[in-house]
Amino acid sequence: MEDEDEEDHILQGINSYRTSLNLPALAKNDKAGCLADEIADKLEDEPCPRPVGASALAGTEAQAADYPDILKKCKIDINSTRDGVILPVCVPKRVSTLVLTNYTQSPYARYVNNSKYTGAGIGTEDDWTVLVLATNTPGGSFVSAAGLVWMVGMGHFLLSLLLGLCLVLVNY
């Protein structure tokens, strides 16, 4: 519960920052949150790169092999992640003001400042914070494979229904 409160506080800080730039707030995205939590869990035992604020991606290369398993665990279709972005930072003792600074005053700011990102998930573990940004596009929405199939299936159903109605109206 404490981690969830801290994660909400970080998202609130990022949204305050975005609002100050006249950008819309990021909505909480549960699938992105699951992904962020799982990646933070994988990074838990990784030491912080030196110096603090340097690219925290240094510890993530070894985790790339686990990516398909993480997506499966979070019930995310691989095709719904290509426009999203994963932003891990490492701050000793996870001081929230320094975590926010890492997202707003570093190369990561270009993602946080980008209006195409509409959703977010945050995961924390030890010194690590992972921010996952999502879009509202099929390539960055983090929808589940079942949800994607449902959307495509529903689209075909609606198209068939509309064509059927058109034929009925034309012949009527």
CYANA upper distance limits for C-alpha pairs under 8 A (distance plus 0.5 A):
  1 MET  CA      5 ASP  CA      6.79
  2 GLU  CA      6 GLU  CA      6.74
  3 ASP  CA      7 GLU  CA      6.50
  3 ASP  CA    124 THR  CA      7.18
  4 GLU  CA      8 ASP  CA      6.60
  5 ASP  CA      9 HIS  CA      6.64
  6 GLU  CA     10 ILE  CA      6.73
  7 GLU  CA     11 LEU  CA      6.73
  7 GLU  CA    122 ILE  CA      6.32
  7 GLU  CA    123 GLY  CA      7.26
  7 GLU  CA    124 THR  CA      7.60
  8 ASP  CA     12 GLN  CA      6.52
  9 HIS  CA     13 GLY  CA      6.70
 10 ILE  CA     14 ILE  CA      6.73
 10 ILE  CA     96 SER  CA      7.33
 10 ILE  CA     99 VAL  CA      8.41
 10 ILE  CA    100 LEU  CA      7.35
 11 LEU  CA     15 ASN  CA      6.53
 11 LEU  CA     26 LEU  CA      8.37
 11 LEU  CA    120 ALA  CA      8.37
 11 LEU  CA    122 ILE  CA      7.93
 12 GLN  CA     16 SER  CA      6.60
 13 GLY  CA     17 TYR  CA      6.72
 13 GLY  CA    100 LEU  CA      7.40
 14 ILE  CA     18 ARG  CA      6.68
 14 ILE  CA    100 LEU  CA      7.33
 14 ILE  CA    103 TYR  CA      8.41
 14 ILE  CA    104 THR  CA      8.29
 14 ILE  CA    112 VAL  CA      8.25
 15 ASN  CA     19 THR  CA      6.47
 15 ASN  CA     24 PRO  CA      8.26
 15 ASN  CA     25 ALA  CA      5.40
 15 ASN  CA     26 LEU  CA      6.73
 16 SER  CA     20 SER  CA      6.73
 16 SER  CA     25 ALA  CA      8.16
 17 TYR  CA     21 LEU  CA      7.18
 17 TYR  CA    104 THR  CA      8.21
 18 ARG  CA     22 ASN  CA      6.91
 18 ARG  CA     23 LEU  CA      5.53
 18 ARG  CA     24 PRO  CA      7.12
 18 ARG  CA     25 ALA  CA      6.85
 18 ARG  CA    112 VAL  CA      7.97
 18 ARG  CA    113 ASN  CA      7.12
 19 THR  CA     23 LEU  CA      5.69
 19 THR  CA     24 PRO  CA      6.70
 19 THR  CA     25 ALA  CA      6.92
 21 LEU  CA    113 ASN  CA      8.30
 23 LEU  CA    113 ASN  CA      8.07
 23 LEU  CA    115 SER  CA      6.70
 24 PRO  CA    115 SER  CA      7.64
 24 PRO  CA    118 THR  CA      8.04
 25 ALA  CA    118 THR  CA      7.78
 26 LEU  CA    117 TYR  CA      7.76
 26 LEU  CA    118 THR  CA      5.46
 26 LEU  CA    119 GLY  CA      5.16
 26 LEU  CA    120 ALA  CA      6.44
 27 ALA  CA    118 THR  CA      6.73
 27 ALA  CA    119 GLY  CA      4.98
 27 ALA  CA    120 ALA  CA      6.64
 28 LYS  CA     33 GLY  CA      8.17
 28 LYS  CA    119 GLY  CA      6.12
 28 LYS  CA    120 ALA  CA      5.73
 28 LYS  CA    121 GLY  CA      6.51
 29 ASN  CA     33 GLY  CA      6.56
 29 ASN  CA    119 GLY  CA      5.89
 29 ASN  CA    120 ALA  CA      5.76
 29 ASN  CA    121 GLY  CA      6.01
 29 ASN  CA    134 ALA  CA      8.04
 30 ASP  CA     34 CYS  CA      6.69
 30 ASP  CA    121 GLY  CA      7.04
 31 LYS  CA     35 LEU  CA      6.78
 31 LYS  CA     74 CYS  CA      6.86
 31 LYS  CA     75 LYS  CA      8.21
 31 LYS  CA     76 ILE  CA      7.43
 31 LYS  CA    121 GLY  CA      7.89
 31 LYS  CA    142 PHE  CA      6.39
 31 LYS  CA    143 VAL  CA      7.66
 32 ALA  CA     36 ALA  CA      6.57
 32 ALA  CA    119 GLY  CA      8.42
 32 ALA  CA    120 ALA  CA      6.56
 32 ALA  CA    121 GLY  CA      5.00
 32 ALA  CA    122 ILE  CA      7.98
 32 ALA  CA    132 VAL  CA      6.15
 32 ALA  CA    133 LEU  CA      7.54
 32 ALA  CA    134 ALA  CA      7.37
 32 ALA  CA    142 PHE  CA      6.95
 33 GLY  CA     37 ASP  CA      6.57
 33 GLY  CA    120 ALA  CA      7.44
 33 GLY  CA    121 GLY  CA      4.07
 33 GLY  CA    122 ILE  CA      5.75
 33 GLY  CA    123 GLY  CA      6.89
 33 GLY  CA    132 VAL  CA      7.61
 34 CYS  CA     38 GLU  CA      6.66
 34 CYS  CA     74 CYS  CA      6.27
 34 CYS  CA    121 GLY  CA      7.74
 34 CYS  CA    123 GLY  CA      8.16
 35 LEU  CA     39 ILE  CA      6.68
 35 LEU  CA     70 ILE  CA      7.30
 35 LEU  CA     71 LEU  CA      7.49
 35 LEU  CA     74 CYS  CA      6.88
 35 LEU  CA    121 GLY  CA      8.09
 35 LEU  CA    123 GLY  CA      8.41
 35 LEU  CA    132 VAL  CA      7.88
 36 ALA  CA     40 ALA  CA      6.52
 36 ALA  CA     86 ILE  CA      8.11
 36 ALA  CA    121 GLY  CA      6.54
 36 ALA  CA    122 ILE  CA      5.83
 36 ALA  CA    123 GLY  CA      5.02
 36 ALA  CA    124 THR  CA      8.30
 36 ALA  CA    130 VAL  CA      5.85
 36 ALA  CA    131 LEU  CA      6.69
 36 ALA  CA    132 VAL  CA      6.32
 37 ASP  CA     41 ASP  CA      6.63
 37 ASP  CA    122 ILE  CA      7.26
 37 ASP  CA    123 GLY  CA      4.51
 37 ASP  CA    124 THR  CA      6.97
 37 ASP  CA    125 GLU  CA      8.45
 37 ASP  CA    130 VAL  CA      7.91
 38 GLU  CA     42 LYS  CA      6.88
 38 GLU  CA     70 ILE  CA      7.04
 38 GLU  CA    123 GLY  CA      7.98
 39 ILE  CA     43 LEU  CA      6.77
 39 ILE  CA     63 GLN  CA      8.42
 39 ILE  CA     70 ILE  CA      8.33
 39 ILE  CA    123 GLY  CA      8.08
 39 ILE  CA    130 VAL  CA      7.63
 40 ALA  CA     44 GLU  CA      6.52
 40 ALA  CA     88 PRO  CA      8.35
 40 ALA  CA    123 GLY  CA      6.18
 40 ALA  CA    124 THR  CA      6.12
 40 ALA  CA    125 GLU  CA      5.96
 40 ALA  CA    128 TRP  CA      6.78
 40 ALA  CA    129 THR  CA      7.03
 40 ALA  CA    130 VAL  CA      6.42
 41 ASP  CA    124 THR  CA      8.27
 41 ASP  CA    125 GLU  CA      6.58
 42 LYS  CA     63 GLN  CA      7.35
 43 LEU  CA     59 GLY  CA      7.51
 43 LEU  CA     60 THR  CA      7.61
 43 LEU  CA     63 GLN  CA      8.45
 43 LEU  CA    125 GLU  CA      8.14
 43 LEU  CA    128 TRP  CA      7.46
 44 GLU  CA    125 GLU  CA      6.01
 44 GLU  CA    126 ASP  CA      6.40
 44 GLU  CA    127 ASP  CA      7.94
 44 GLU  CA    128 TRP  CA      7.20
 46 GLU  CA     59 GLY  CA      6.67
 47 PRO  CA     59 GLY  CA      8.19
 48 CYS  CA     52 VAL  CA      7.63
 48 CYS  CA     56 ALA  CA      7.68
 48 CYS  CA     90 CYS  CA      5.89
 48 CYS  CA     91 VAL  CA      7.52
 48 CYS  CA     92 PRO  CA      7.83
 48 CYS  CA    127 ASP  CA      7.90
 48 CYS  CA    128 TRP  CA      8.49
 49 PRO  CA     54 ALA  CA      7.14
 49 PRO  CA     55 SER  CA      7.84
 49 PRO  CA     56 ALA  CA      6.57
 49 PRO  CA     58 ALA  CA      7.20
 49 PRO  CA     59 GLY  CA      8.14
 49 PRO  CA     90 CYS  CA      7.87
 50 ARG  CA     54 ALA  CA      6.98
 52 VAL  CA     90 CYS  CA      7.51
 52 VAL  CA     91 VAL  CA      6.86
 53 GLY  CA     89 VAL  CA      8.05
 53 GLY  CA     90 CYS  CA      8.11
 53 GLY  CA     91 VAL  CA      8.26
 53 GLY  CA    102 ASN  CA      6.64
 53 GLY  CA    106 SER  CA      7.97
 55 SER  CA     89 VAL  CA      8.06
 56 ALA  CA     60 THR  CA      8.39
 56 ALA  CA     88 PRO  CA      6.44
 56 ALA  CA     89 VAL  CA      5.53
 56 ALA  CA     90 CYS  CA      6.54
 57 LEU  CA     61 GLU  CA      7.76
 57 LEU  CA     88 PRO  CA      7.04
 57 LEU  CA     89 VAL  CA      8.18
 59 GLY  CA     63 GLN  CA      8.38
 60 THR  CA     64 ALA  CA      7.23
 63 GLN  CA     67 TYR  CA      7.43
 66 ASP  CA     70 ILE  CA      6.66
 67 TYR  CA     71 LEU  CA      6.66
 68 PRO  CA     72 LYS  CA      6.67
 68 PRO  CA     78 ILE  CA      8.19
 69 ASP  CA     73 LYS  CA      6.61
 70 ILE  CA     74 CYS  CA      6.70
 71 LEU  CA     75 LYS  CA      6.44
 71 LEU  CA     76 ILE  CA      5.51
 71 LEU  CA     77 ASP  CA      7.45
 71 LEU  CA     78 ILE  CA      7.46
 72 LYS  CA     76 ILE  CA      6.56
 72 LYS  CA     77 ASP  CA      8.16
 75 LYS  CA    143 VAL  CA      8.43
 75 LYS  CA    144 SER  CA      5.59
 75 LYS  CA    145 ALA  CA      7.29
 76 ILE  CA     80 SER  CA      7.66
 76 ILE  CA     81 THR  CA      8.41
 76 ILE  CA    142 PHE  CA      6.14
 76 ILE  CA    143 VAL  CA      6.12
 76 ILE  CA    144 SER  CA      4.66
 76 ILE  CA    145 ALA  CA      6.50
 77 ASP  CA     81 THR  CA      7.80
 77 ASP  CA    142 PHE  CA      7.32
 77 ASP  CA    143 VAL  CA      6.77
 77 ASP  CA    144 SER  CA      5.52
 77 ASP  CA    145 ALA  CA      4.95
 77 ASP  CA    148 LEU  CA      8.15
 78 ILE  CA     82 ARG  CA      8.02
 79 ASN  CA    138 PRO  CA      8.23
 79 ASN  CA    139 GLY  CA      6.41
 80 SER  CA    138 PRO  CA      6.04
 80 SER  CA    139 GLY  CA      4.71
 80 SER  CA    140 GLY  CA      5.51
 80 SER  CA    141 SER  CA      6.06
 80 SER  CA    142 PHE  CA      5.31
 80 SER  CA    143 VAL  CA      6.46
 80 SER  CA    144 SER  CA      8.40
 81 THR  CA     85 VAL  CA      8.44
 81 THR  CA    134 ALA  CA      8.41
 81 THR  CA    139 GLY  CA      6.10
 81 THR  CA    140 GLY  CA      5.26
 81 THR  CA    141 SER  CA      7.23
 81 THR  CA    142 PHE  CA      6.00
 82 ARG  CA    139 GLY  CA      5.88
 82 ARG  CA    140 GLY  CA      6.32
 83 ASP  CA    134 ALA  CA      7.71
 83 ASP  CA    135 THR  CA      7.30
 83 ASP  CA    137 THR  CA      8.33
 83 ASP  CA    139 GLY  CA      5.68
 83 ASP  CA    140 GLY  CA      4.71
 83 ASP  CA    141 SER  CA      8.47
 84 GLY  CA    117 TYR  CA      8.35
 84 GLY  CA    132 VAL  CA      7.59
 84 GLY  CA    133 LEU  CA      6.00
 84 GLY  CA    134 ALA  CA      5.17
 84 GLY  CA    135 THR  CA      6.82
 84 GLY  CA    139 GLY  CA      7.97
 84 GLY  CA    140 GLY  CA      5.09
 84 GLY  CA    141 SER  CA      7.83
 84 GLY  CA    142 PHE  CA      8.33
 85 VAL  CA    111 TYR  CA      8.44
 85 VAL  CA    132 VAL  CA      6.15
 85 VAL  CA    133 LEU  CA      5.75
 85 VAL  CA    134 ALA  CA      7.39
 86 ILE  CA    130 VAL  CA      7.45
 86 ILE  CA    131 LEU  CA      6.49
 86 ILE  CA    132 VAL  CA      5.01
 86 ILE  CA    133 LEU  CA      7.07
 87 LEU  CA    108 TYR  CA      7.58
 87 LEU  CA    130 VAL  CA      6.10
 87 LEU  CA    131 LEU  CA      5.51
 87 LEU  CA    132 VAL  CA      6.58
 88 PRO  CA    128 TRP  CA      7.42
 88 PRO  CA    129 THR  CA      6.25
 88 PRO  CA    130 VAL  CA      4.67
 88 PRO  CA    131 LEU  CA      6.70
 89 VAL  CA     99 VAL  CA      7.67
 89 VAL  CA    102 ASN  CA      7.41
 89 VAL  CA    128 TRP  CA      6.30
 89 VAL  CA    129 THR  CA      5.92
 89 VAL  CA    130 VAL  CA      6.81
 90 CYS  CA     94 ARG  CA      7.81
 90 CYS  CA     99 VAL  CA      8.27
 90 CYS  CA    127 ASP  CA      5.91
 90 CYS  CA    128 TRP  CA      4.98
 90 CYS  CA    129 THR  CA      6.82
 91 VAL  CA     95 VAL  CA      7.17
 91 VAL  CA     98 LEU  CA      7.45
 91 VAL  CA     99 VAL  CA      6.91
 91 VAL  CA    127 ASP  CA      5.80
 91 VAL  CA    128 TRP  CA      6.97
 91 VAL  CA    129 THR  CA      8.44
 92 PRO  CA    127 ASP  CA      5.54
 93 LYS  CA    126 ASP  CA      7.64
 93 LYS  CA    127 ASP  CA      5.93
 94 ARG  CA     98 LEU  CA      8.02
 94 ARG  CA     99 VAL  CA      7.08
 94 ARG  CA    126 ASP  CA      7.76
 94 ARG  CA    127 ASP  CA      5.51
 94 ARG  CA    128 TRP  CA      7.36
 94 ARG  CA    129 THR  CA      8.03
 95 VAL  CA     99 VAL  CA      6.69
 96 SER  CA    100 LEU  CA      6.63
 97 THR  CA    101 THR  CA      6.67
 98 LEU  CA    102 ASN  CA      6.65
 99 VAL  CA    103 TYR  CA      7.13
 99 VAL  CA    129 THR  CA      7.96
100 LEU  CA    104 THR  CA      6.61
101 THR  CA    105 GLN  CA      5.78
101 THR  CA    106 SER  CA      7.86
102 ASN  CA    106 SER  CA      6.05
102 ASN  CA    108 TYR  CA      7.82
103 TYR  CA    107 PRO  CA      8.40
103 TYR  CA    108 TYR  CA      5.88
103 TYR  CA    109 ALA  CA      6.00
103 TYR  CA    112 VAL  CA      7.45
104 THR  CA    108 TYR  CA      7.32
104 THR  CA    109 ALA  CA      5.10
104 THR  CA    112 VAL  CA      7.43
105 GLN  CA    109 ALA  CA      6.43
108 TYR  CA    112 VAL  CA      7.08
109 ALA  CA    113 ASN  CA      6.19
110 ARG  CA    114 ASN  CA      6.71
111 TYR  CA    117 TYR  CA      8.21
112 VAL  CA    117 TYR  CA      8.15
116 LYS  CA    135 THR  CA      6.49
116 LYS  CA    136 ASN  CA      8.39
117 TYR  CA    133 LEU  CA      6.52
117 TYR  CA    134 ALA  CA      5.95
117 TYR  CA    135 THR  CA      5.08
117 TYR  CA    136 ASN  CA      7.96
118 THR  CA    133 LEU  CA      7.92
118 THR  CA    134 ALA  CA      6.55
118 THR  CA    135 THR  CA      5.65
118 THR  CA    136 ASN  CA      6.84
119 GLY  CA    133 LEU  CA      6.30
119 GLY  CA    134 ALA  CA      5.30
119 GLY  CA    135 THR  CA      6.70
119 GLY  CA    136 ASN  CA      8.18
120 ALA  CA    131 LEU  CA      7.36
120 ALA  CA    132 VAL  CA      6.00
120 ALA  CA    133 LEU  CA      5.04
120 ALA  CA    134 ALA  CA      6.28
121 GLY  CA    131 LEU  CA      6.40
121 GLY  CA    132 VAL  CA      5.65
121 GLY  CA    133 LEU  CA      7.17
122 ILE  CA    129 THR  CA      7.57
122 ILE  CA    130 VAL  CA      6.09
122 ILE  CA    131 LEU  CA      5.19
122 ILE  CA    132 VAL  CA      6.81
123 GLY  CA    129 THR  CA      6.28
123 GLY  CA    130 VAL  CA      5.60
123 GLY  CA    131 LEU  CA      7.20
124 THR  CA    128 TRP  CA      6.14
124 THR  CA    129 THR  CA      4.96
124 THR  CA    130 VAL  CA      6.77
125 GLU  CA    129 THR  CA      7.09
134 ALA  CA    140 GLY  CA      5.73
134 ALA  CA    141 SER  CA      5.98
134 ALA  CA    142 PHE  CA      7.46
135 THR  CA    139 GLY  CA      8.20
135 THR  CA    140 GLY  CA      5.21
135 THR  CA    141 SER  CA      5.76
136 ASN  CA    140 GLY  CA      6.90
136 ASN  CA    141 SER  CA      5.73
137 THR  CA    141 SER  CA      6.17
138 PRO  CA    142 PHE  CA      8.40
138 PRO  CA    143 VAL  CA      8.27
143 VAL  CA    147 GLY  CA      6.54
143 VAL  CA    148 LEU  CA      6.95
144 SER  CA    148 LEU  CA      6.67
145 ALA  CA    149 VAL  CA      6.75
146 ALA  CA    150 TRP  CA      6.55
147 GLY  CA    151 MET  CA      6.56
148 LEU  CA    152 VAL  CA      6.71
149 VAL  CA    153 GLY  CA      6.38
150 TRP  CA    154 MET  CA      6.30
151 MET  CA    155 GLY  CA      6.53
152 VAL  CA    156 HIS  CA      6.83
153 GLY  CA    157 PHE  CA      6.70
154 MET  CA    158 LEU  CA      6.55
155 GLY  CA    159 LEU  CA      6.56
156 HIS  CA    160 SER  CA      6.58
157 PHE  CA    161 LEU  CA      6.60
158 LEU  CA    162 LEU  CA      6.58
159 LEU  CA    163 LEU  CA      6.63
160 SER  CA    164 GLY  CA      6.51
161 LEU  CA    165 LEU  CA      6.67
162 LEU  CA    166 CYS  CA      6.64
163 LEU  CA    167 LEU  CA      6.71
164 GLY  CA    168 VAL  CA      6.71
165 LEU  CA    169 LEU  CA      6.58
166 CYS  CA    170 VAL  CA      6.52
167 LEU  CA    171 ASN  CA      6.58
168 VAL  CA    172 TYR  CA      6.39
